[in-house]
Amino acid sequence: MDKEAVQAAIDKAKKDELLSPKEVHTDYGFSPQTLANWRWTGTGPDYIKCSPGRGGRIKYRRSMIERWLQEQTVTVGGSAA
């Protein structure tokens, strides 16, 4: 396997890694409480609930966070809404 193929495999694995709310905070700056509020209102990135009940473990796919951020991007200089 050449160097580029190895890097591509690492990048793909990293893109789909599962992150806890604390890890999302570290990597993206959204606090765990903000993420909880977004889950409650249904406005944030898609998430995975790993166990049932109110205290269930929450995980986020890095790729879903990236996609959600892309969807939130506002293009400047376009026509008025």
Secondary structure, 3 states (H helix, E strand, C coil): CCHHHHHHHHHHHHHCCEECHHHHHHHHCCCHHHHHHHHHHCCCCCCEECCCCCCCCEEEEHHHHHHHHHHHCCCCCCCCC
